[in-house]
Amino acid sequence: MSVLEIKNISKTFGKKKVLDNVSFTVEEGEIFGFLGPNGSGKTTTIKMILGLLRIDEGEISICGHDVKKDFENAIRGVGGIIENPEMYKNLTGRENLMQYARMYPSVDKERVDEVIKTVGLEGRINDKIAKYSLGMRQRLGLAQAIMENPSILILDEPMNALDDKSVNAMRELLLKLRNEGKMIILTSHNKDDISFLCDKVFYMREGEIY
């Protein structure tokens, strides 16, 4: 079953066309990878999927809902991390998650405890963010993204700048989430991350898919 359908999307900033007639589909239970250098159009594509950038041309549908015409229903089952997750460094990991959880009536303390365990931060969750490594912050960001138990995860460079130990931990976590039935879109400029994790891979260069 196609969970995400992208049909002929294009995006222009000023006179520069950053996406040019891009199309692809992602099936339920897949990890889908965008591989390409910085500036190739990966982040622009996922920002358009999430409604953070306007779609100039083409169509995006999530679980049958058009992002332009029915955004609220389209985005309902989607969680994501774009670039570096925003956090309050003077608060603890748990306090950050509780701040986020207040926006969602369906998320209670038990669910917060559950996502903390899922991402493996039980031992450090009551430390302030200022004491977290980059890998721990990425895992906390992922905990935030899965808070509402979305069926789709969109992650922009989740292994960027992590050490080898943190990369392995993140890979294992993403495979675990895929095995639980989540569809994951992953961007990276690292071929090893993509080849290890992804069921389907597209290479992006200068706004086009190869």
N, C-alpha and C positions, 0 to 999 in steps of 0.2 A: 504493500500500500504506500503510495506517495504521500508523505507528510508535508513536504515542502516542494512547491513548484515555482521555478523562476523562468519567465518567458520574455526573452528579448529586452532585458533591461539595459538602459543607458543612463549615464550621468555626466553632466558637464559643469565645470566650475569656470566661470568666465569664458575664455576661448578654448580651454583645455578639456578634452573629452577623456574622463578618467575611467569610464566603463563604456564598452562598445558592444551592444547587442549580445549580452551574456544570457545564456539559458542553461539550466540543469535541474534535475530533480533529486530529492533525497528520500529514501525509503525508511519505513519504520524499523528501528533497531540498528541502524547503520551509524558508523562514525565516518563522517564525510570530511575530507581534508582539502584546504586551499594551500598550495605551496607556491611561494613566489617571493621576490625581493620586496623590500620596503618601497612603497609607492606604486605597487603593481595593481592595486584596486581591491585587495582583500578586505581591508577594514571598511572601505566605502560600501562594498556589497553587503556586509553584515549589518552596517548601520541602516541601510535601506530596508533590510528584512525586519529590523527592530523598530522601524518608523522614526529613526533619529535623523534621517535625511529623506528629502522628498524624492520620489521616483519621477524622473523626467520623462522616460519612455518605458513601455513594457508593463508587465504585470508580475506581482508576487502574491501567491496564495499559501496560507498555512492551514492545514487540515480542512481545506476546501473554502476557507474564508479569505476574501480579497483584502490585502493590507490597506489599499487606498479606500475601498468602499465600506469595509467592515472591520476597522482596525481593532476595536475592543475585543471582539470574538477571536480575531486572528491571533492576537498577541497573548491571549489568556493562558495558554499552556506553554509559554516560552520563558526561559530564564537565560541570563547572559552576563558575561563579563567583557566589557570593551576597554581595551588598554588596561591601565592600572586601576583596580577597584578603589573607590573612595572610602576612606575610613577616618574615624576620629582617633588620632594618635594618643590623646590624653585619656582615652577610655580603654577598658579591657576588651578582649575579644568577645566575651559574652555580652558586655554592655553594648558593643557595636551591633551585634546580632539582634539584641532586644530592641534597640532603636529602630532597626529595619523592620522587625516583626510587628511593631505597632501600626504599621501602614496596612496590615493585612489581618482582618478580623478572624480569619480561619486558622491563623498560626498562633499556637499557644506555647507555653513554656516546654511542654513535653516534646513538641516538634523541634524547638530550638535545641534541646538536649540531643535529639535524634540526629540532627544534621551535624552537630559538633562531633558526635561519635563517628558518623559516616566519613568525615574528612580527617579523622585521627588527631584532633586537637584537644582531647580531654585533659591532658596533663598541663597544657599551657593556656587554656581558655580564660583563666582569671588573671593573666598577666596583661599589662598595658601593651597596646599595639606598638608603641615606641620600642619595645624590647623584642619584637617579632623579627625573624629573618624574612627575606623576600619570599621564600618558599612557604612560610607559615601564613604570610599575608595573602598569597595566592590561594591557599587552601581555605582561608577564611572567606575570601571572595567567592569561592565556589560554594561554600556553605550558604552564603547569602543567596546565590543564584538558584540553589535547589530548595530554598526554604518552603516555597509553595508546591513542591513536588511536581515541577513541570515535566511534560513529556518530551520537550525539546530543549537542548542546551546549546547556546552559541557562545563560543569561547575564542577570544582574540589573543593569540600568542600566549597561552597559559603557562608555557615553559620558558618564556623569554627570561634570560639572565639568571636562571636557577642553576645551582650546583648539581653535580651528577646524582647525589642522594635525593635531592628534592625532585629532580626530573623523574627518577624512577618511581618515587612515591606518587607523583601526579599521574604518571602513566597508569599505574595500578589502580588508582582511584577512578580514572576515566573508563577503564575497561570494566570495572565493577559496576559503574553506573550504566554502561551500555548493556551489560548482562542483566540488569534490572529492567531493561526495556526502553531506556531513553535513547532518543536520536540525538547525536552530537555533531555539531559543525565546529570544526577546529581550523584556525588559521595558524600558519607557521612559515618561517623562512628556513627551518631546519628539516632537511630531508629525512634524517633518522627518526625524528618524532612522528612525522607523517607516515613513513613506511611501516613503523612499528605498530601504530594505532589504527590506521584508517582502512576501511573496507573499500572506499572509493576515493580517488585523488584526482583533482584537477590542478594543473599548473597555470598560474596567472602571470601575465606579463603585459604591461602597458594597457591594462584595462580589458584584455581579452583572455579567453580560456583556451588552453591547448591540450 
